């Protein structure tokens, strides 16, 4: 949109607010002092001008001034930010149902994704049905235990690729290699074939597509901050997301149509009955509540969330280990002690015997949570929280970065120290509220168990079989540790590291 037009439009709105005295900051809640504290908003735009390119870090810093529960204005939208384990515990344990709805961005509405998505639907019979299908057919312990050989095969392919780079003395783009592994694991789980290879550009293109979707969803846009200007989304963010989202939809639609045309028993036997077979069988039942659109959007949920978050976390783990070589050596020593020198792949049965490896994964998730604000929630009613009122329809952000760096919960929180997790039973499934990288309550990430298994397998295999050094003559002290903001938090500069034979 032309900025001169936008400026004129905002000026007109400011005049309307000024003369009609409709400034939302003069609400009864504010005058009674019941809203959580926060920085004073400007007319019309509120606090939008302060967010910058790293809103997760700005809001974490702001919490040191205004406390663990803050209120801000993003345009006309009241936004409540939770920044401590104490407030998160009260919210998830006492008010989870009241704040389980989503504040759906215009970007998500671009392809009607919010009407079918397990991530964005409100708590409802449809949402419960999709969660049940996911829990039983995708992420149950029985299903995961039965698919161990597939994960081993995909990690072995990753190992072979890195061995090739090692032999050629080439640097590995760690994030992209991990993304290819995660993508092919999911595509084999759902479709029984690879969607990408390490030697082609397809994986990088898919990764770029997923990141662009996450970036568009994560960044504020006018139609989200000023609902009255919803028509603007048709001229900006929706057009972008329609393009990105349609590419994924077209890919999944083509795969599903081909499967529907070829339901032969021979093909099914060759596949061994994958998740897509299971979903199509459920859809064809007489009393089924599952539609073809549900399946397509379920695929979009898991292929966007299940690839980018896992690969970015692995990249951060490798970055931290290269930044702290003594931690790398300690993990390698543990792996050799438990597995011996001749073992190549980390087995899932070994993970429980590798507390330091697990501690590295957990410490990475604490310092670099994959979804830094989880996904935005919305209050369905006025909610009393931490002595304040969260008003109905307010947007609620849980700043997982701030919670993971809270000095009241963690000693020296900005220091990478896996040792803090040794000898401590810290639950990852939403019961220890200082460590909620996968969320908590009803809307906790359904795929966290699979993600945790894959992170330990990939990281353990990479550091067990190779020593690593930075390319371009960089030393560990020179390593770029900055990030870039979206629904997920990625490294601003991809990690390229050279594997060295042990």
N, C-alpha and C positions, 0 to 999 in steps of 0.2 A: 504494500500500500504506500502511496506517496506520503512522505513525512509531513509535507505542508498541510495536506488534508487532515492527517492524523492530529497535528498540532491544533488546527482550527476546531476539530471535533472535541478534543479534550478541553480547549478553552471555553467552548460553548457549555460543556458539561460543568465546568468549574463555576461559571456564572449561574447556572441553574441551581447548583448546590448552595452557592453563597446566598442568593436572594431567597430561595425557598427554605433555607436552613435545614437541608436534608443531609448534612454531613453525618455519616454513620458513626463517627467517633463520639457524638453527643448522646449516645443511647443511655437508657436508664441503668444498664449494667455498668457502664463506665462511670457515671456520676455517683453511683453507690459504691464504687471501688471494688466491685465483685469480679470483674474481668481480671485475669492474671496481668501482672505488670508487663511493660514493654516499652520500646522507644516510641516517642510521639510521632504519629503519622502525619504526612503532608496532606492537604486537601486533594481529593480525587485519587492520586496515585498511591497514597498510603506510604508504605515502607519499601516499595518496589525498587526505588532508586538506590537503595543501600545494599542490595543483594550481591551485585557483581557477578563474576564468573564462577565463584566458589561459594554458593549460598550455604552449603553444609558447614563450611569452616566459619563463615561470617556468623551464622546462627549459634554455633558452638561457642565462639568468642562472646557473643551477646549474652549468652546464658550466665557467664561469669559476672555480669553486671546486674541482670534482672532476675536471675534465679532459674531453677529447674523447670518452671512452667511459665511460659511467656505468651503474650498475645501481640500480634502484629496485624497490619492491614496490607493485603496484597490487592491493590485497587479497592474494590468494594467488598472484598471477601475477608471476613475475620478468620485469621489463621492462628491456631494454638500450637505451640511447639513444646514437646516433652523432651527434656534433656538430662534426666537422671534416672537411675534404677528405682529409686523410691517412688517417684511419680509414675513410672512405667508399671511398677508392680500394682499400685492402686488402680490404675486405669485398666490393666488387663484382668486383674482378679475381681474387681468390684463392678466394672462398667463395660466389660468387653462387648456384650450384646448391644448396648446403647450406642457404641461407637464403632460397630462392625461394618457399617455401610461405607461405600467408597465415594470420595470426591472425584468424579470422573473427568479427566481433562478432555478438551475438545479433540486432541490428537487421538485418543482412544475411541472416541465416537466416530472418527472419520470413516471407518469401514463397518460401523455397527458392532464393533468388537465388544463393547460394553454389554450388549444384549445376550451374548453367548459365553463370555469369558469367565472361567473359574476364578481368575484374579480380580475381575472388576464387577461381577454381578453382586447385588446385595445379598445378604443372608436370606435365603428363600428356598422353597422346595426344589427349584431348578438347580440352584447352587449346591444344595445338599446332595442331590443326585450325582452331580459331576464330581464332587469331592469323594463320594462313596465309590464311584467307578474308578477314580484315580487310586484310592487307597487299596482297593481289592485287586485291580488288574494291572497296576503299574508299580506301586511302591510297597506292597505288602512284603513282609519278611520272606514268606514262601516264594514270591515272585522274584525277589532280588537274589535269594540264595540259589534259585534255579537258573539264573542268568549269569552266574559268576564266570563261566567259561567264555561268554561273549566279551565281558569286560577284560578278561585276561588277554583275549585275542587282540582287542583294540590297543591295549597298553603295549603289547608285544610289537604291534605295527609302529607305534610311537618310538619304541626302543630301536627298532631297525632303521627308522628314518634318522634318528639322532646318531646312530652308529655310522651311517653314510656321511653325515656332516662331519663327524669326528675324523673319519678316514680322509676326507677331502680338506680338513682343517678349515671348515666353513662355520660361520656363526649361525646359531639357531634363533629364529624369531620365536621366543618361548611362548608368548601369548597366542600367536597364530598356530603353532604346532599343537598346543593344548586345545585350542578351539576346534581344529580338525579332528582331534581324538574324540572330544565331547560330541561334536556334530555326528560323526560316524557311529559312535555308540548309540546315540538316540535314533538315528535313521535305521540302524540295524535292529534296534529294539522294536521300532514301530513298523518298518517296511521290509526288513531283511536284506537291505543293500546299503552300500556307502553312498553318501551324497557328495563326497569330496575326496581328494587325495592330496598327499603332502607335496606332490610334484606338479600340481596344477594350480591355477589361479582361482579355481572355484571356491575353495575354502575362504580365501581372503575376501572375495566378493560377497560371500554369504555373511562373513563376519562384519564387513563394512555395512551391509544392509541392516543387520540386526542392531549394530551400534547406532545407525541413523534413526531407526525406530525408537530406540531407548532414549536417544538424545532429544528427539522431538517431544516425546512424552514427558521427559524430565524438566524441560525448560519452561518457564512461565510464558504465557502468551495472552494477548489482550482479551480474547473471548473467555478465558478462564478467570481473569481478574476483574473483568467488567461484563457479566453475563448479558447485560442489555445490548452489548455490541456483538452478540453471537454471530451476526452475519459476516463479521470480519474473518472468522475462521474459515469460511468458504473461500476467501481470497488468499489465505496464508497457510496456516498449519495443516488444514484438512487436505489441501491440494498436494502438499508434500507427502503427508502420510498416506493418502490414497495411492500415490505412486509406490511407496515402499511396501505398504501392506498388501497391495494387489499383487505384487511380485510373489510374495509368500503364498497368498491365497491361490494364485494360479498354479504354483508348483504343487501344493497339496491337492488341489482339485484334480490335476492331471494324474497324480499318483492314485488317488481314490477311484477315479473313473476307470483307469486301467485295471485296477483290482476288481472292480465290479463287473467288468467285461470278461475277466478271466478267473472265475471262481472254481476252476477245476480242482479236483481232489489231488491230482498230481502236483500242481503248483503249490497247493496248500501244504502237502506233505513235505515238499522241498523246503518250504519256509519253516515248517515246524509249528505253524500257528502263531504268528506274531501279534503285536498289540492291535494293529489295524484290522486283522482278521477278527479279533475278539470284539472290537468296537462295532464293526459292521454286523456281526452276528447279533450283538445286543440291539442294534438299531432295527433289525428285521423282525424282532419279536413282536407279537401282536400287541402286547401291552407296553411296548417300549416308550420311554419318555425321551429317548436320545434321537436327535435328528442329524442329517448330513451336515447342516450348518454347525451344530454343536461339535461334531468331530473335527471339522476344518478349524474352528477357533480354538479347540482344545490343543490341536497340533501347533497352532501359532503360539499359544501360551507356553508350551513346553519347549519348543525349539528356540524361542527368544530367551526365556528365563533359564533354560537348562544348559545352554551353550556359553553365553556371554559371562554369566556369573561364575561358573566353574573355571573357565579359562583365565579370567581376570584375577581370580583368587590365586590360582597356581602361579601366574606371572608375578604377583606381589610376593608370594612365598619365596620364589627363586630370587627375586630382587633383594628381599631382606637377608637371605642367606649369603648372597654375594656381597652384600653390604656388611655382613657380620661373619667373616670366614670361620671364626672359631665355633660358631653355632653349626655351620655346615659340617665341620670336622666331627663334632660331637654326634650329630645325627648319623653320619656315615659309620662311625664306630659302633653305634647301637645296631645299625642294620647288619653289619658284619658279625657282630656278636650273636645276634638272634638267628640269622640266616646262614652264616658261614660265607666264605669268600666265593664259592663256586655258584651259589644261587643267583639267578638273573632277575626274575620277576618277584616283586612283593606279592604274596598271596593274601587274600582277604582274611584267612585264618591267622595270619601273622600280625594283623593290625593291633589286636589287643595286647600283644607282647612288645609293642613298640611305643611306649608312652612318650618318648621325646619327639618322635615323628608326629604323633597326634598333637602334642603340645605346640609344635611349630604351626600346624594347620590351624589350631584354635587361636594362637596368638596372631596369626595373619588375619583371621576373620575378625578379631577384636580391633586390630589397628586399621584394617582396610575392609570394612563391611561391604559386601557386594551391592546391596541396595541401601544406601545410606539413610534414607528417610522411610524405609520399607515402602509401602504404597500408601498414598494419602487416604485418610479415613474422614468420615463425616459424622457429626453428632446428630442422631435422630431425634433427640430431645435435649432440653437443658440438663447438664450433668454437673453435679458437685464433685470437684476434683481438687485435692490438695488445698482445700480451704477457699477455692475460687469457683466461679461458674464458667463452664464451657457452654456457650449458647448454642441452641438448636441451629443446625445447618452450618456450623463452623467447620472449617477444614482443620484436620489434626495431623501434624507431622511428628513422627517419633524419630528424633535425631540419634540414630544408632552410633554415629561417629562420636557425638558428644558423650553418650552413655559409656562407650568403650574407652574414652579418654578422661573420664571423671576421676579426679584425685580423691574423692570421698570413697570410691570403690577400688581403685587400682593405684598401687604405689608406682611412682615414676611411669605414668601411663604413656608417655611419648617415646619410651625406650622399648625396643624389640627384645623381649625376654621370655622365651618359651618356658623357662624354669618356673614362672609364676603359676603354671598350670600343673606342675608335677606335685603329686601327693595331695591334690585337691579334687574333690568330686564336683566339678562344675558342669551342670546340665546344659546341653545345647538345644534342648527341645522346648524352650520357652518357660522354664521354671526358675532359672537363675537370671534375674532381670538386669544384671549388669552385663550380661552376655547374650544378646538376642539378635545375632546376625541374621538368623532365619525367621525372625518375628516371634510372636507368641499368641496365645489365645486361639480362637476359632480360625483365624486367617493365617496361621503359621504356614510356612512354605511346605507343601505336601511332598516335595522332592528332596528334602534335606538329607535323608538317610542315604539316598543314591549319591548325592553330591559329596557327602562326607567320605563315602567309600572311594569314589573316583579320585578325590583330592589326595588321599593317603596313598593310593595305588600309583598314581602318576608321579607325585613328588618323590615317593620312596624309590621308585624305579630309576628316575633321572639322577638322583644323587648317589644311589647305590652303585651304579655302573660307570659313572664318570666323575672326574673332577671338572671344575668349570672356571673359566676366567672371562673377564670382560674384553670385548673387542675395542678397536680404535685406541689402544694404549691407555685405556682408562684404569684408574685404581678404584678400589672399593669406596674410598672417600669422595670420589668424583661422581658417583652414581646419581643419576637424576631420580629423585623420589617424589616429584610433583605428580598430581593427578588431574583428571578432567572430569567435569560434572555431567551426569545424565541420570536416568533411573538407576543405572549401575555406575560405579566409580572405577575408571580405568586409569592406567598409567598414561600420563601425557605423552611420554616418549617411550615407544615399545622397547622392551628388553631384548637385546641381542647379545647372546653369550656363546662362547666357544667351548664345546665339550672336549675334554682331554682324556685319553685312555688312562685307566688306573693300572 
